[in-house]
Amino acid sequence: MAFKLFEKKGQQDAVVPSSPTEQNVEANPASIEPKSEATDTANAVPSETSDGERDEAHQFHGVAEMEAITTHWDKKSMLIAYALIYLNHWAMSMLSMTYTNLVPYVTSAFNKHGLITTTNIVSSIVGGVCRLPIAKIIDIWGRVEGFLLMILIMTIGLIMMAVCDNVQTYAAAAVFYKIGYTGIGYVIDVFVADTSSLRNRALIMAVNSTPYLATAFAGPAAAEKFYYGAGWRWGFGCFAIVIPAVCLPMAALFIYIRRQTRLAGFAPRQASGRTIWESTKYYFVEFDVIGMILITAGWSLILLPLTIATYQAEKWETPYIIAMIVLGGVLVVAFAAWEKWFSPVSFVPFNILVDRTVLPACILSACLFVASSLWSSYFSSFLQVALYQTISEAGYVGSIYSLGSCVWAFATGSLIRYTNHFKWLAMVAAPLVVMSSGLFIKYRQPGESLGSIIGCQIIMTVAAATLVVCEQMAVMTAAAHANVAVVIALLSLFTNIGSGIGSGISGALWTNIFPQKLKEALPQADAKTIAKIYGSLVVQRKYPKGSAMRDGINWAYGVGMKYQSIAATAILVLTIPLVMCWKDYNVKETRRNKGRVL
């Protein structure tokens, strides 16, 4: 039944695509087709039609431009491009590892440590929803234009973080950061998909993740140096300079190659012939701005009360908390109605999404990131408080996934290349990820050894890293090259929505359990003291080891982590049937790209 949810809409949209010679190069991308001009579902997923025929039916400017580049660039240019992509991954991974370890101290600086998940909710939802418009941008305008836009947005976010003087400004900065950070990674992923064969893609992805082998250690150490040295603000300000300096050379290279390709007469840019007003109206419709606003506001209003209700005097009985949840539900329903009956352009490409491999892979990704948010939101704080780790030591433990997934990605990529199949790997990994999450319930406790926690992290890393690689391969194998940006965007949309939902659940559990357990464990403390402890990681750490206050705080952390792990385990049970739904593709027999590729 799940695959027939949008069958009616697909039938409404299905018409025979026009010939390539009749299509405008700025036609709507396959990602989100106009309801009156959408292509048949068979063009979005594998069929008896050849890849060449599918691609010819979907020649949008960004896709045609990359095919022209890969057809006419030389080996030297390709190798330089991949070297710059690798350098980009170095900078982005270093930023990620530093940012993750500084965030608890940013919210604590405003006495709002419990709002870590609140900022994650908004940034994740907005970051996910923006992914499909980004897919349109890079298909209509070009890969380079989308890449430059994401660099600008993330730089703005980092600058805002560096100068923020309240938690509201930080939350806004986190949204810009999330859009830019995930957008840069997304465009790079599309570059790789444009310029690599399916058989080698998992290995290339593994190579690109190797910077985490170093930044998993360097990032936490840098965060600690910034915090105790120049301050956490300079931690963000520094990267506002570094990221553009590292990313712009890659954009410059592709601009140069594109210029040479155009001079040779391939993939020329054609003027749209529209006025400024006509272009504004065109892109307003194409990006389905109304749909974006409805879905973003709807999910945010539903999830935000889960984390902020405990800050209100009347808790869940606060009138505007109730109003937020009700209004959020209304907006989500309004989004569904808008998409079905009113929107000229569908925000979500349902004809691609309902494929038997794409939809389960996207839902699996959402489940993994729901669990990931539950595992990680307060894990660093738990390590520093309940297990007495320093910022850098907690960062090292928290980086086990980033570190281990790099190493294990080589094994996964090699096995896929050797066997030419990926479904069997996911079938092995799914039960393992459920088991590892179950182990967290027992071992993420103050009285357990750090070694036990690390052992559980390693098992989870192997299983989750395998599933992440396999789900990416699943959606890219199931789509024609013209749709590769779309399916990667869809996967990222589900990833970010999952992260937002996970943050909402995590925040709801934490804000309702942790302060209550503090009151139970510290009956001698007054309400003001409890509020200070709850609101600041710095205050939590100042109580000496072995004191009644510290022991009570540690116990409350243990209870909170237990419930987080139980919720994550329940969600991850779904991964097993979802993997079973996938089609068992042979990547060696599936070709999607044209030209010189790795």
Summary of the structure (lengths in Angstrom):
residues: 598
radius of gyration: 24.0
end to end distance: 39.0
largest distance: 79.1
contacts: 2223
relative contact order: 0.15
helix: 78%
strand: 1%
